[in-house]
Amino acid sequence: MKHCSVVAAPSWAMAATAKAALALGVCRQRPSTRFFFSSSSPFALRTATSLSSTSTFPYAKHHHNNTWAVMEADHHSSQSFELGNEAEDMQGLQSVPSSSGKARDPVSYFPKRGQELELVCESLAFKGKGVCKVKSTGFVVLCDRALPGETLVGRIVKKKGSYAEACKLKTISPHDNAIIPPCLYAGDCGGCKMQNLAYEAQIVAKQQQVYDLILRVGNFKLTYVGGSSETHFRPIVPCASQYHYRNKMEFSFGVQRWKLSNEHSRMKEPPKEVAAHSVQDSLPDCEDFALGLHAPGRFDKILHIEKCLLQHDVANQVLVTVHEFCQKHIRDVTAFNARTHCGFLRHLMIRSGRDCQNGELQLMVNVVTSDYEPDLLKPLVEHLVSKFPQVDLVVILLQVSILNNVTASVGGSAVGEHEYLLHGVRTITECLRGLSFEISANSFFQTNTAQAEVLYKLVEEACMLRGDCTEVVWDLFCGTGTIGLTLAKRIKHVYGYEIVPEAVADACRNAERNNIHNATFIQGDLNKLTAEFGRDLPSPDIVIIDPNRPGLHPKLTKFLTKLKAPRIVYVSCNPATCARDLDYLCHAEDGLATGSYRLVSVQPVDMFPHTPHIECVCALESLK
Ligand SMILES: C[S@@+](CC[C@H](N)C(=O)[O-])C[C@H]1O[C@@H](n2cnc3c(N)ncnc32)[C@H](O)[C@@H]1O
């Protein structure tokens, strides 16, 4: 059993942190918390951590017209955090108290944009930013790739009232768990923000973030040793494969290649080693053909990638093959320019699966273009088919996306409105928990198949099935029906709800191909519930909810509070929105229902090593 305590931060630092946290949408309840692990697992002992007093998370719960909203702190919506105005802050803080009690000079306390400062990183915020303090003043600064315990030099890139954002320039003294990332692009790519942190430390940070969010946003209590336990907080389940775990990646074509940090140092007159943001803006645009991932925060620039360590090796070969081929024929097939909206090639989606009979690899290559010109892609299709004879099935699809607006590109969605088959068949298959699933291009399917096996087993455990095949299960946000179908043999009937028609069609086909006859799938929008919702179905014993990152619509949360299903299993890919929804389900006092459920357990699961993403399975029981 491990005991972790927290050293309280000085009050002035706490105030600044609270402001930063507030601007990030944080509800702070306890400045410091002590807790114990009740699990006897050796893993739990190693990952036992405390809730740092400076923990922050970029979501807010608002009681707003009786609805609770969450703001997301990513680069697409960061403006929403401009809650405070710096001038007001300065007026309000004529002098800032220091830890010694003496007044601080606000001019030197508030850093300026472009200023280089020595920072000390204290913890990781949700989404992987390091929560740092300026060494000399304690001013709070969020910094990408800063690791807890690290002392570093950062350059201020954004001022946000009483806290700032910085880019990391160099490490002065590294964190004990800092490692050299194996990926060539780790310093530049926005995908694997935590690759420079040893895996064990990554999951400690993720577990802490889940607990932190559930406690502070969700208003729940930890299990205390010797105290009565409301909720069981289980230790995070790590991912066995830390590389090559993704079965699907979406890349973008572009005409402005994002330069790698080490390319700048090779330039004749190298700019100072500064954050990618400011350097790239000061460079002349390079009209370079690129195929890769959007540079962090940029809709127009593409970080060219030849090998992504998260995807299958064959998928990397496809990526290089497509790039080389398109670059050779660049005059015929142009990459899309997100600024001018000209150009043909927009996105490349590579998905891999397996034939469940013989285990053979299957590949889906989906090229999203701005126009229907299949002849332009014919040479590429022939080249790909001849290049991968070892792959059992190659599906090549052309999807046309005529939505050429900037928002669509920023969203990076590799989905077109019209689909045409250029080679093979429209779907590939994947195996999960002994079943075989057919997946079409636009259907959701868990992207880490091996860890989805682990996740679904945890979902089944959280369902606490009686074992007599009598339960009715509603599988809300069911995608291709995977969760419900993997339970079908042990329950009476599953009713799946899903918005994407192709996914519902896949789910029905998946039931058929696995000889499952007690499953019904319904297409509908769970954000637009009517008063009739669910009336024509048998009442559920268990409701499984697995929404996208925004979590549940208030209408659905209210519906669930009234429904009072005996058990809810909430599978979440966003612990912040999950915490908000759990708070409503368990503590709401809005006249409709008061605390309809009890949170029984919280189980974090790492599905995506090196990225800030965290999955979580929460079990709730109805308070009848
Ligand atoms: C995180 S996925 C989960 C899918 C499935 N449970 C699984 O494990 O594969 C969320 C699913 O919710 C669907 N979805 C998103 N918004 C929805 C809405 N408003 N109504 C119904 N389904 C929605 C998505 O299309 C997606 O298939």
The ligand as a Tripos MOL2 file, in Angstrom:
@<TRIPOS>MOLECULE
LIG
   27    29     1     0     0
SMALL
NO_CHARGES

@<TRIPOS>ATOM
      1 C1        -16.6940    6.3480  -29.6310 C.3       1 LIG1
      2 S1        -17.6760    5.6830  -30.9110 S.3       1 LIG1
      3 C2        -18.1910    4.1870  -30.1920 C.3       1 LIG1
      4 C3        -18.6070    3.1130  -31.1450 C.3       1 LIG1
      5 C4        -18.7780    1.7140  -30.5780 C.3       1 LIG1
      6 N1        -19.4160    1.7140  -29.2910 N.3       1 LIG1
      7 C5        -17.4690    0.9790  -30.5460 C.2       1 LIG1
      8 O1        -16.9600    0.6570  -29.4620 O.co2     1 LIG1
      9 O2        -16.9390    0.6840  -31.6190 O.co2     1 LIG1
     10 C6        -19.0460    6.7150  -30.8850 C.3       1 LIG1
     11 C7        -20.0930    6.3990  -31.9060 C.3       1 LIG1
     12 O3        -21.1800    7.3070  -31.6930 O.3       1 LIG1
     13 C8        -21.7090    7.7000  -32.9270 C.3       1 LIG1
     14 N2        -22.4080    8.9840  -32.7120 N.ar      1 LIG1
     15 C9        -21.8470   10.2060  -32.6000 C.ar      1 LIG1
     16 N3        -22.7850   11.1270  -32.3900 N.ar      1 LIG1
     17 C10       -23.9700   10.4840  -32.3360 C.ar      1 LIG1
     18 C11       -25.3080   10.9120  -32.1360 C.ar      1 LIG1
     19 N4        -25.5980   12.2010  -31.9660 N.pl3     1 LIG1
     20 N5        -26.2910    9.9940  -32.1360 N.ar      1 LIG1
     21 C12       -25.9960    8.6780  -32.3080 C.ar      1 LIG1
     22 N6        -24.7290    8.2140  -32.5130 N.ar      1 LIG1
     23 C13       -23.7300    9.1040  -32.5290 C.ar      1 LIG1
     24 C14       -20.5010    7.7790  -33.8250 C.3       1 LIG1
     25 O4        -20.8500    7.6980  -35.1890 O.3       1 LIG1
     26 C15       -19.6780    6.5840  -33.3440 C.3       1 LIG1
     27 O5        -19.9830    5.4340  -34.0720 O.3       1 LIG1
@<TRIPOS>BOND
     1     1     2 1
     2     2     3 1
     3     2    10 1
     4     3     4 1
     5     4     5 1
     6     5     6 1
     7     5     7 1
     8     7     8 2
     9     7     9 1
    10    10    11 1
    11    11    12 1
    12    11    26 1
    13    12    13 1
    14    13    14 1
    15    13    24 1
    16    14    15 ar
    17    14    23 ar
    18    15    16 ar
    19    16    17 ar
    20    17    18 ar
    21    17    23 ar
    22    18    19 1
    23    18    20 ar
    24    20    21 ar
    25    21    22 ar
    26    22    23 ar
    27    24    25 1
    28    24    26 1
    29    26    27 1
@<TRIPOS>SUBSTRUCTURE
     1 LIG1         1 GROUP 0 **** ****
